[in-house]
Amino acid sequence: MMNDTQSAFDSEFLKKLEYLYIVSKKIFAGRIKAERRSTRRGVSVEFADYRNYTPGDDFRYIDWNAFARLDELLLKLYEEREDLHIYFLVDASQSMTYGGELPKLIYAKRVAAALAYIGLSNLDRISITSFNNTGVNRLPTERGKGKIFTVLDFLDQINGTGETDLENAFHNFVHTTKRRGLVVLISDLFDPSGFTQGLNVLKFQKHELFVIHIIDQKEAAPDLLGDYHLVDVETDELRQVTINENHLKRYQALFQQYCDDMDLYCTQREISLVRTTTESPFEELILRIFRMGGFVS
């Protein structure tokens, strides 16, 4: 269980941030600009194309050289780099505190910090929201590499409490978020109501969605045999159970089915999804995300 005073960020972590940023630039070299441009009429840095002039267009963008050669009024179009708004949604429910030396919430904070640093280094606009059933807590939009320490301070103050209610938390988020962008959800997705209703809220608002599903290995394959008093970490509900080999196999099958259902849901809706256990070094997960191409930075 996570100690409230346990920091997610040590000196070794900070050293890895710049390394991950450099690697991300190499992986995405030459590709990101194309994914982040939109063709607009107006002043910009790079010519894109022509189209025929129509009444009402700004005559300042007519190509008079082309008119002299072709006797046609052609309007210059340019490509502008649009700011990418990246919204990190970090699950701060009590279940995220589960784990041994590395609880899920600590792992989630490191993943959020690393991806946020890369976004800030590319002058993207970054916002972080922690959530549980009692509401959301939000870091206002930040921009620029120097804001990473503001991000780290905010993440370090997140404590896992309360229950998971994805739908209500995401309704709260979308009602206070007017600009669409890339939403990076970092969660164990242990919602008694399931994950679909919550994710539907985000998809309905036309956000691009990237899901990072974090689990502890003991949740996927518990090593339990015999009589136990099991306590729900979020509701404190107590249940007395006797666990045998058949029960374990049944549990593992149900857990795998839950993951398979999540995979299918995301595939059908073109949602990027990556799943990891806390045993996997966070930097390896970041590199895997880069190679997937779902996180644009």
PLY file of the C-alpha trace (Angstrom):
ply
format ascii 1.0
element vertex 297
property float x
property float y
property float z
element edge 296
property int vertex1
property int vertex2
end_header
0.00 0.00 0.00
1.26 3.45 -0.88
2.59 5.79 1.77
1.06 9.26 1.35
4.51 10.82 1.71
6.12 8.56 -0.91
7.42 10.63 -3.82
7.11 9.34 -7.34
10.15 11.26 -8.54
13.73 10.70 -7.48
16.98 11.91 -9.06
17.21 8.78 -11.20
13.76 9.47 -12.63
14.65 13.04 -13.52
17.73 11.86 -15.38
15.57 9.64 -17.58
13.23 12.43 -18.70
15.63 14.13 -21.10
16.77 10.76 -22.44
13.17 9.80 -23.24
12.55 13.16 -24.91
15.61 12.73 -27.16
14.56 9.20 -28.09
11.02 10.36 -28.85
12.37 12.98 -31.26
14.35 10.34 -33.11
11.43 7.97 -33.37
9.06 10.65 -34.65
11.56 12.61 -36.75
10.01 13.86 -39.98
6.58 12.51 -39.17
5.12 14.66 -36.43
4.92 17.92 -38.37
2.80 16.29 -41.03
0.42 14.95 -38.39
0.12 18.32 -36.67
-0.57 20.65 -39.57
-3.81 21.98 -40.94
-4.30 23.87 -44.20
-5.63 27.37 -43.54
-5.85 30.65 -45.37
-3.55 33.15 -43.70
-0.04 33.98 -42.66
2.12 31.03 -41.74
5.58 29.67 -42.19
5.25 27.34 -45.12
3.47 27.43 -48.48
1.12 24.50 -49.08
-0.96 24.87 -52.24
-3.11 27.10 -54.45
-6.83 27.39 -55.01
-8.91 29.65 -57.21
-9.74 33.05 -55.80
-13.41 33.59 -54.92
-15.12 36.88 -53.98
-14.64 37.58 -50.28
-11.17 36.05 -50.03
-8.40 38.20 -48.64
-6.71 39.72 -51.72
-3.40 39.96 -49.80
-2.88 36.23 -50.43
-3.33 36.38 -54.19
-0.23 35.21 -56.06
0.29 38.11 -58.48
3.25 36.39 -60.14
1.01 33.46 -61.01
-1.61 35.91 -62.29
0.96 37.54 -64.61
1.92 34.15 -66.04
-1.46 32.40 -66.15
-3.94 35.24 -66.17
-5.73 33.55 -63.27
-6.38 34.73 -59.73
-4.93 32.07 -57.46
-4.93 32.20 -53.68
-1.95 30.95 -51.69
-2.65 28.41 -48.96
-0.30 27.83 -46.07
0.27 25.14 -43.49
0.10 26.16 -39.87
1.33 24.15 -36.93
-1.53 23.85 -34.48
-0.94 23.60 -30.75
-1.82 20.17 -29.46
-3.79 20.15 -26.23
-2.95 17.06 -24.19
-5.17 16.23 -21.22
-3.86 13.67 -18.76
-6.54 11.95 -16.66
-4.90 10.19 -13.71
-6.97 7.74 -11.66
-6.65 8.75 -7.99
-9.00 6.18 -6.50
-8.01 3.99 -3.57
-7.46 0.92 -5.76
-4.54 2.70 -7.43
-2.61 2.57 -4.14
-2.37 -1.21 -4.38
1.06 -2.70 -4.84
4.27 -3.49 -3.03
7.34 -1.35 -3.48
5.82 0.29 -6.56
2.07 0.97 -6.21
0.05 1.57 -9.34
-0.43 5.25 -8.54
3.31 5.90 -8.28
3.76 4.15 -11.62
0.92 6.20 -13.14
2.48 9.44 -11.92
5.80 8.59 -13.55
4.16 7.72 -16.85
2.13 10.94 -16.79
5.22 13.00 -15.91
7.34 11.50 -18.67
4.70 12.01 -21.36
3.93 15.50 -20.08
7.61 16.44 -20.20
7.83 15.38 -23.82
4.71 17.39 -24.63
6.00 20.47 -22.79
9.35 20.17 -24.58
7.47 20.34 -27.88
5.49 23.39 -26.75
2.23 21.45 -26.53
-0.36 22.63 -24.03
-0.56 20.26 -21.08
-3.26 19.83 -18.45
-3.49 17.16 -15.75
-6.64 16.04 -13.94
-6.80 13.55 -11.10
-10.15 11.93 -10.42
-12.14 9.64 -8.16
-15.80 9.38 -7.17
-15.66 12.58 -5.10
-14.71 14.76 -8.05
-11.70 15.98 -10.00
-8.66 18.09 -9.22
-7.09 19.91 -12.14
-3.78 21.52 -12.99
-4.49 24.43 -15.36
-2.98 24.33 -18.83
0.80 24.71 -18.88
3.19 25.22 -21.76
6.96 25.18 -22.05
9.70 22.90 -20.81
10.26 24.94 -17.65
6.78 24.04 -16.39
7.78 20.43 -15.71
8.42 21.19 -12.03
4.90 22.58 -11.69
3.66 19.32 -13.21
5.79 17.19 -10.87
4.60 19.12 -7.82
0.97 18.62 -8.82
1.41 14.91 -9.48
3.30 14.38 -6.22
0.37 15.77 -4.26
-2.12 13.25 -5.68
-3.18 10.68 -3.08
-5.30 7.64 -3.82
-8.63 7.89 -2.01
-12.26 7.12 -2.68
-13.90 4.90 -5.25
-13.74 4.70 -9.04
-16.59 6.32 -10.97
-15.36 6.88 -14.52
-18.62 8.14 -15.98
-19.24 10.93 -13.46
-15.58 11.96 -13.39
-15.43 12.22 -17.18
-18.71 14.13 -17.36
-17.14 16.62 -14.96
-14.04 16.79 -17.13
-15.80 17.38 -20.45
-18.10 20.04 -18.97
-15.05 22.09 -18.02
-13.00 21.34 -21.16
-14.13 23.24 -24.23
-11.23 22.56 -26.56
-10.84 19.09 -28.02
-7.49 17.39 -27.84
-5.63 14.22 -26.98
-6.89 12.65 -23.74
-4.42 10.28 -22.08
-6.26 8.16 -19.51
-4.03 6.42 -16.96
-5.99 4.02 -14.78
-6.50 0.46 -13.58
-10.10 0.84 -14.86
-11.52 -0.99 -11.85
-14.97 0.58 -11.98
-17.86 -1.54 -10.63
-19.98 -0.19 -13.50
-17.38 -1.21 -16.10
-15.27 0.96 -18.36
-17.54 1.48 -21.36
-19.83 4.21 -20.04
-16.92 6.36 -18.93
-14.98 5.99 -22.17
-18.14 6.67 -24.16
-18.35 10.09 -22.51
-14.91 11.03 -23.83
-15.52 9.62 -27.30
-18.86 11.43 -27.61
-17.04 14.73 -27.12
-14.77 13.87 -30.07
-11.56 13.76 -28.06
-8.77 11.58 -29.37
-8.33 8.96 -26.67
-5.25 7.06 -25.54
-5.76 4.57 -22.70
-2.92 3.34 -20.50
-4.23 0.39 -18.49
-2.08 -0.27 -15.41
-2.36 -3.46 -13.40
-0.38 -5.16 -10.67
0.80 -8.65 -11.52
-0.87 -10.03 -8.37
-4.20 -8.75 -9.65
-3.82 -10.73 -12.86
-2.50 -13.87 -11.18
-3.05 -13.84 -7.40
-1.16 -16.38 -5.32
-3.93 -17.24 -2.88
-5.03 -20.62 -1.58
-7.04 -21.32 1.56
-9.38 -19.30 3.79
-9.29 -15.51 3.65
-11.08 -12.38 4.82
-10.97 -10.19 1.71
-11.59 -6.45 2.04
-12.54 -4.24 -0.89
-9.88 -1.52 -0.89
-12.34 1.16 -2.03
-15.57 0.27 -0.19
-14.21 -1.63 2.84
-16.70 -4.39 2.08
-15.63 -7.60 3.85
-16.06 -11.04 2.33
-15.01 -14.40 3.74
-13.87 -16.79 1.05
-12.24 -20.14 0.60
-10.00 -20.24 -2.47
-8.93 -23.39 -4.27
-7.22 -24.06 -7.59
-10.48 -24.04 -9.53
-11.42 -20.66 -8.07
-8.08 -19.23 -9.11
-8.46 -20.53 -12.65
-11.96 -19.09 -12.85
-10.76 -15.72 -11.57
-7.89 -15.59 -14.05
-10.26 -16.45 -16.89
-12.64 -13.66 -15.88
-9.80 -11.17 -15.55
-8.52 -12.09 -19.00
-12.02 -11.76 -20.42
-12.28 -8.26 -18.93
-9.03 -7.29 -20.65
-10.13 -8.90 -23.92
-13.43 -6.99 -23.81
-11.49 -3.78 -23.27
-9.21 -4.54 -26.21
-12.17 -5.23 -28.49
-14.02 -2.10 -27.38
-11.01 0.10 -28.08
-10.22 -1.56 -31.42
-13.78 -1.09 -32.67
-13.75 2.61 -31.71
-10.20 3.33 -32.90
-8.99 4.07 -29.37
-5.30 3.52 -28.72
-4.72 1.19 -25.78
-1.59 -0.04 -24.08
-1.59 -2.35 -21.06
1.25 -2.74 -18.59
2.06 -4.17 -15.21
4.01 -2.20 -12.65
6.81 -4.75 -13.02
7.62 -3.30 -16.45
10.05 -0.33 -16.16
8.13 2.85 -16.94
10.71 3.96 -19.52
10.14 0.75 -21.49
6.43 1.52 -21.52
7.11 5.05 -22.79
9.25 3.72 -25.62
6.55 1.19 -26.50
4.00 4.00 -26.65
6.27 5.97 -29.00
6.63 3.02 -31.32
2.86 2.49 -31.36
2.50 6.01 -32.71
-0.66 6.70 -30.74
0.84 9.43 -28.58
1.64 12.35 -30.86
4.20 14.74 -29.45
0 1
1 2
2 3
3 4
4 5
5 6
6 7
7 8
8 9
9 10
10 11
11 12
12 13
13 14
14 15
15 16
16 17
17 18
18 19
19 20
20 21
21 22
22 23
23 24
24 25
25 26
26 27
27 28
28 29
29 30
30 31
31 32
32 33
33 34
34 35
35 36
36 37
37 38
38 39
39 40
40 41
41 42
42 43
43 44
44 45
45 46
46 47
47 48
48 49
49 50
50 51
51 52
52 53
53 54
54 55
55 56
56 57
57 58
58 59
59 60
60 61
61 62
62 63
63 64
64 65
65 66
66 67
67 68
68 69
69 70
70 71
71 72
72 73
73 74
74 75
75 76
76 77
77 78
78 79
79 80
80 81
81 82
82 83
83 84
84 85
85 86
86 87
87 88
88 89
89 90
90 91
91 92
92 93
93 94
94 95
95 96
96 97
97 98
98 99
99 100
100 101
101 102
102 103
103 104
104 105
105 106
106 107
107 108
108 109
109 110
110 111
111 112
112 113
113 114
114 115
115 116
116 117
117 118
118 119
119 120
120 121
121 122
122 123
123 124
124 125
125 126
126 127
127 128
128 129
129 130
130 131
131 132
132 133
133 134
134 135
135 136
136 137
137 138
138 139
139 140
140 141
141 142
142 143
143 144
144 145
145 146
146 147
147 148
148 149
149 150
150 151
151 152
152 153
153 154
154 155
155 156
156 157
157 158
158 159
159 160
160 161
161 162
162 163
163 164
164 165
165 166
166 167
167 168
168 169
169 170
170 171
171 172
172 173
173 174
174 175
175 176
176 177
177 178
178 179
179 180
180 181
181 182
182 183
183 184
184 185
185 186
186 187
187 188
188 189
189 190
190 191
191 192
192 193
193 194
194 195
195 196
196 197
197 198
198 199
199 200
200 201
201 202
202 203
203 204
204 205
205 206
206 207
207 208
208 209
209 210
210 211
211 212
212 213
213 214
214 215
215 216
216 217
217 218
218 219
219 220
220 221
221 222
222 223
223 224
224 225
225 226
226 227
227 228
228 229
229 230
230 231
231 232
232 233
233 234
234 235
235 236
236 237
237 238
238 239
239 240
240 241
241 242
242 243
243 244
244 245
245 246
246 247
247 248
248 249
249 250
250 251
251 252
252 253
253 254
254 255
255 256
256 257
257 258
258 259
259 260
260 261
261 262
262 263
263 264
264 265
265 266
266 267
267 268
268 269
269 270
270 271
271 272
272 273
273 274
274 275
275 276
276 277
277 278
278 279
279 280
280 281
281 282
282 283
283 284
284 285
285 286
286 287
287 288
288 289
289 290
290 291
291 292
292 293
293 294
294 295
295 296
